[in-house]
Amino acid sequence: MGTEVAVLAPAGRAGAAVGRARRLFEDWERRLSRFRPDSELARLNAHPGRPVPVGELLYRVLEAALRAARATGGVYDPTMAHQLARLGYDRSFERVPASSPRRAPAGPGGGWREVRMDPAARLVTLPPGVGVDLGGIAKGMAVDAAVERLSAAGLGPVMVNAGGDLRVQGRPPGGGDWWIEIDGPRGRLRVPLAAGALATSGIARRRWSQAGERRHHLLDPRTGEPAWTGLWAVTAVAGSCAPAEVAAKVAFVLGREPGTRFLDGQGLAGLFAGEDGRWWPAGAWPAWTLEAAC
């Protein structure tokens, strides 16, 4: 999934927890990566315009992604794979060149509205010219699935963190909260998390240049271009990781003021980090944490 996955579990149980989480993430990556030509998702993307049978996992994740698209009016859009590719993000990110030539723009998104799902036969039909990218939501759902698997196995309190998208279960040994550090462009915040999940979407890592123009992977589906809103990252907190990941991405694309209204409307707490180094809380985010920036 193009990121580092960390698992925290009590001493004596960490080895078993890491092994179970590793197998889950490897399985999800094998099925859902748009960069692996042998993945189920790559096979689906290779056959737009006709029904394709898919496995239960891909069907479930795509179904969740389409629900998120409907719930956000398309500001979250899982059908931006071709737009990302034409902006230069056409391979696993560690292989993306720092600079690439210009390509013809792919235009805005919205193809999710025409995706057809047949639950009885588990068939998916993509409209012509549309490709699916499940990167963020699949990562969040994998974190949720890993935490639930480890909890069901009785491995005690646990945290699973996939590149800043994380979820906790139970209290850490000794009680109290889990303390999470959130990076900003000029420092970091240390915040407590008692339960649930926290996800961050930002432009710290996935950045490159195309024909001399700055690019990043958080596209505005209304334009098909990277969303430049003066933000460096947005963090959202929710009961589980997948909705937190979607909320953080949508709030980033919308920008600070409309993004704050979006989070408020969802009843979620959030934190905005500006490219200029400033921080802004949203919803029930504790303002005192901003005083602890380091």
C-alpha positions as CSV (number, residue, x, y, z in Angstrom):
1,M,0.0,0.0,0.0
2,G,3.0,2.3,-0.4
3,T,3.4,2.9,3.3
4,E,4.8,1.5,6.5
5,V,2.5,-0.5,8.8
6,A,3.2,-0.5,12.5
7,V,1.5,-2.7,15.1
8,L,1.7,-2.1,18.9
9,A,0.7,-4.9,21.2
10,P,1.6,-6.1,24.7
11,A,5.0,-7.7,25.1
12,G,4.8,-11.4,24.6
13,R,1.9,-11.1,22.1
14,A,3.4,-8.6,19.7
15,G,4.9,-11.3,17.4
16,A,1.5,-13.0,16.9
17,A,-0.2,-9.6,16.4
18,V,2.4,-8.6,13.8
19,G,2.1,-11.9,11.9
20,R,-1.7,-11.7,11.7
21,A,-1.7,-8.1,10.6
22,R,1.1,-8.7,8.0
23,R,-0.9,-11.5,6.4
24,L,-4.0,-9.4,6.2
25,F,-2.3,-6.4,4.6
26,E,-0.4,-8.5,2.1
27,D,-3.7,-10.2,1.1
28,W,-5.5,-6.9,0.6
29,E,-2.5,-5.4,-1.3
30,R,-2.5,-8.5,-3.6
31,R,-6.1,-8.1,-4.4
32,L,-6.7,-4.3,-4.4
33,S,-3.6,-2.6,-5.8
34,R,-4.0,-0.7,-9.0
35,F,-0.3,-1.1,-9.7
36,R,-0.1,-4.9,-9.7
37,P,-1.1,-6.3,-13.1
38,D,-2.3,-9.5,-11.5
39,S,-4.6,-7.9,-8.9
40,E,-8.4,-8.2,-9.0
41,L,-8.6,-4.4,-9.2
42,A,-6.2,-4.3,-12.2
43,R,-8.3,-6.9,-13.9
44,L,-11.5,-4.9,-13.3
45,N,-9.8,-1.7,-14.6
46,A,-8.7,-3.5,-17.7
47,H,-12.2,-4.3,-18.8
48,P,-14.4,-1.2,-18.7
49,G,-17.8,-1.4,-20.4
50,R,-18.5,-5.0,-19.5
51,P,-19.4,-7.0,-16.4
52,V,-16.5,-8.4,-14.5
53,P,-16.8,-11.0,-11.7
54,V,-14.9,-9.9,-8.6
55,G,-14.1,-11.5,-5.2
56,E,-16.0,-10.7,-2.0
57,L,-13.3,-8.3,-0.7
58,L,-13.1,-6.1,-3.8
59,Y,-16.8,-6.0,-4.0
60,R,-17.1,-5.0,-0.4
61,V,-14.4,-2.3,-0.6
62,L,-15.8,-0.8,-3.8
63,E,-19.3,-0.8,-2.4
64,A,-18.0,1.2,0.6
65,A,-16.2,3.6,-1.7
66,L,-19.3,4.2,-3.7
67,R,-21.3,4.9,-0.6
68,A,-18.7,7.4,0.5
69,A,-18.9,9.1,-2.9
70,R,-22.7,9.4,-2.7
71,A,-22.5,10.7,0.9
72,T,-20.0,13.4,0.0
73,G,-21.6,14.4,-3.3
74,G,-18.6,13.1,-5.2
75,V,-15.9,15.1,-3.4
76,Y,-14.6,11.7,-2.5
77,D,-14.4,9.9,-5.8
78,P,-12.9,6.3,-6.1
79,T,-12.9,6.6,-10.0
80,M,-9.9,8.9,-10.4
81,A,-7.4,6.3,-11.4
82,H,-6.9,7.7,-15.0
83,Q,-6.7,11.3,-13.8
84,L,-3.9,10.2,-11.3
85,A,-2.1,8.3,-14.1
86,R,-2.2,11.2,-16.5
87,L,-0.8,13.5,-13.8
88,G,2.2,11.1,-13.5
89,Y,1.1,8.9,-10.6
90,D,0.9,5.8,-12.8
91,R,3.0,3.4,-10.7
92,S,3.7,2.6,-7.1
93,F,4.9,5.9,-5.7
94,E,8.5,5.0,-4.9
95,R,8.9,4.4,-8.6
96,V,7.2,7.7,-9.7
97,P,9.9,10.0,-11.2
98,A,10.5,13.3,-9.5
99,S,9.7,15.0,-12.8
100,S,7.7,13.9,-15.8
101,P,6.4,15.4,-19.1
102,R,3.0,16.8,-19.5
103,R,0.1,14.5,-20.6
104,A,-3.3,15.4,-21.9
105,P,-5.6,16.1,-18.9
106,A,-8.1,13.5,-18.1
107,G,-10.7,16.0,-16.9
108,P,-13.0,15.9,-13.9
109,G,-14.2,12.8,-12.1
110,G,-17.8,11.6,-11.5
111,G,-17.5,8.2,-13.2
112,W,-18.6,6.6,-9.9
113,R,-22.2,7.5,-10.8
114,E,-22.2,5.1,-13.7
115,V,-20.6,2.1,-11.9
116,R,-23.0,-0.8,-11.9
117,M,-22.9,-3.4,-9.1
118,D,-24.8,-6.8,-9.3
119,P,-24.7,-8.2,-5.7
120,A,-26.4,-11.5,-6.6
121,A,-23.8,-12.4,-9.2
122,R,-21.0,-10.2,-7.7
123,L,-20.4,-8.5,-11.0
124,V,-19.0,-4.9,-11.5
125,T,-19.4,-2.9,-14.6
126,L,-17.2,0.2,-15.0
127,P,-18.2,2.8,-17.6
128,P,-15.9,3.2,-20.6
129,G,-12.9,5.5,-19.8
130,V,-13.2,5.0,-16.0
131,G,-10.7,3.4,-13.7
132,V,-10.9,2.7,-10.0
133,D,-8.3,3.7,-7.3
134,L,-9.2,2.4,-3.8
135,G,-5.9,3.4,-2.2
136,G,-7.0,5.5,0.8
137,I,-10.3,3.8,1.8
138,A,-8.8,0.3,1.3
139,K,-6.0,1.3,3.6
140,G,-8.5,2.5,6.2
141,M,-10.6,-0.6,5.9
142,A,-7.6,-2.8,6.2
143,V,-6.6,-1.1,9.5
144,D,-10.1,-1.6,10.8
145,A,-10.1,-5.3,9.7
146,A,-6.6,-5.8,11.3
147,V,-7.7,-4.3,14.6
148,E,-10.9,-6.4,14.7
149,R,-8.9,-9.6,13.8
150,L,-6.4,-9.0,16.6
151,S,-9.1,-8.1,19.1
152,A,-11.0,-11.3,18.2
153,A,-7.9,-13.3,18.8
154,G,-7.6,-12.0,22.3
155,L,-4.2,-10.3,21.8
156,G,-5.0,-7.5,24.3
157,P,-4.9,-3.8,23.7
158,V,-3.6,-3.0,20.2
159,M,-2.8,-0.1,17.8
160,V,-2.5,-0.6,14.0
161,N,-1.0,2.4,12.2
162,A,-0.7,2.5,8.4
163,G,1.1,5.6,7.4
164,G,-0.9,7.9,9.8
165,D,-4.2,6.1,9.4
166,L,-4.6,4.3,12.7
167,R,-7.0,2.7,15.1
168,V,-6.7,1.6,18.7
169,Q,-8.6,-1.0,20.7
170,G,-8.4,-1.0,24.5
171,R,-6.2,1.0,26.7
172,P,-2.4,0.8,26.5
173,P,-0.6,-1.2,29.3
174,G,-0.8,0.9,32.5
175,G,-4.0,2.6,31.4
176,G,-4.5,6.1,30.2
177,D,-4.7,7.2,26.5
178,W,-2.7,6.4,23.5
179,W,-0.5,9.4,22.6
180,I,-0.2,10.2,18.9
181,E,2.2,12.6,17.3
182,I,0.8,14.5,14.3
183,D,3.4,16.1,11.9
184,G,3.0,19.6,10.5
185,P,5.2,21.5,8.1
186,R,7.0,23.3,10.9
187,G,6.5,21.1,13.9
188,R,4.2,18.5,15.4
189,L,1.4,18.1,17.9
190,R,1.1,15.4,20.6
191,V,-2.5,14.4,21.2
192,P,-4.3,11.8,23.3
193,L,-6.6,9.2,21.7
194,A,-8.8,7.2,24.1
195,A,-10.6,5.0,21.5
196,G,-11.5,4.8,17.9
197,A,-9.4,6.0,14.9
198,L,-7.5,8.9,13.5
199,A,-6.5,9.4,9.9
200,T,-4.5,12.1,8.2
201,S,-4.5,13.1,4.5
202,G,-1.9,15.5,3.3
203,I,0.8,16.3,0.7
204,A,4.0,15.7,2.7
205,R,5.1,12.6,0.8
206,R,3.3,12.1,-2.5
207,R,4.5,15.1,-4.4
208,W,6.2,15.4,-7.8
209,S,6.6,17.7,-10.7
210,Q,5.0,17.5,-14.2
211,A,6.3,19.8,-16.9
212,G,7.5,22.1,-14.1
213,E,4.1,22.2,-12.3
214,R,3.7,20.9,-8.7
215,R,1.6,17.8,-8.4
216,H,0.2,15.8,-5.5
217,H,-2.2,12.8,-5.2
218,L,-5.2,14.5,-3.5
219,L,-7.2,15.4,-6.5
220,D,-10.3,17.6,-6.6
221,P,-12.8,15.5,-8.6
222,R,-14.6,18.6,-9.7
223,T,-11.5,19.6,-11.8
224,G,-9.4,16.5,-12.1
225,E,-6.4,18.5,-10.8
226,P,-4.6,18.5,-7.4
227,A,-6.4,20.4,-4.7
228,W,-4.3,23.5,-3.8
229,T,-6.1,25.0,-0.8
230,G,-3.3,26.3,1.3
231,L,-3.4,23.1,3.4
232,W,-0.6,20.7,4.2
233,A,-2.7,18.1,5.9
234,V,-6.0,17.4,7.6
235,T,-6.6,14.9,10.4
236,A,-10.0,13.5,11.3
237,V,-11.1,11.4,14.2
238,A,-13.9,8.8,14.0
239,G,-15.0,5.5,15.5
240,S,-13.2,3.5,12.8
241,C,-10.5,4.2,10.4
242,A,-12.2,4.1,7.0
243,P,-14.7,7.0,7.7
244,A,-11.9,9.0,9.3
245,E,-9.8,8.5,6.2
246,V,-12.6,9.6,3.8
247,A,-13.4,12.6,6.0
248,A,-9.8,13.8,6.2
249,K,-9.5,13.6,2.4
250,V,-12.8,15.4,1.7
251,A,-12.0,18.1,4.2
252,F,-8.6,18.6,2.6
253,V,-10.1,18.9,-0.9
254,L,-12.7,21.3,0.2
255,G,-10.3,23.6,2.0
256,R,-10.3,24.9,5.6
257,E,-13.6,26.8,5.9
258,P,-15.9,24.5,3.9
259,G,-13.9,21.5,5.2
260,T,-14.6,22.6,8.8
261,R,-18.3,22.9,7.9
262,F,-18.2,19.4,6.4
263,L,-16.6,17.9,9.6
264,D,-19.1,19.7,11.8
265,G,-21.9,18.3,9.7
266,Q,-20.6,14.8,10.2
267,G,-20.1,15.3,13.9
268,L,-16.4,14.7,13.6
269,A,-13.4,16.4,15.2
270,G,-10.6,17.5,12.9
271,L,-7.3,19.3,12.7
272,F,-6.1,21.4,9.8
273,A,-2.4,22.1,9.2
274,G,-1.6,24.9,6.8
275,E,1.3,25.0,4.4
276,D,2.4,28.1,6.4
277,G,2.7,26.1,9.6
278,R,-0.5,27.2,11.3
279,W,-3.0,24.8,12.9
280,W,-6.8,25.1,13.2
281,P,-9.0,22.8,15.2
282,A,-12.5,21.7,13.9
283,G,-15.4,20.3,15.8
284,A,-14.6,18.9,19.2
285,W,-10.9,18.8,18.6
286,P,-9.3,20.0,22.0
287,A,-7.9,23.4,21.5
288,W,-5.3,22.9,24.2
289,T,-3.4,20.5,22.0
290,L,-2.4,23.4,19.8
291,E,-0.5,24.9,22.6
292,A,1.7,21.8,22.8
293,A,3.1,22.2,19.3
294,C,6.8,21.3,19.2
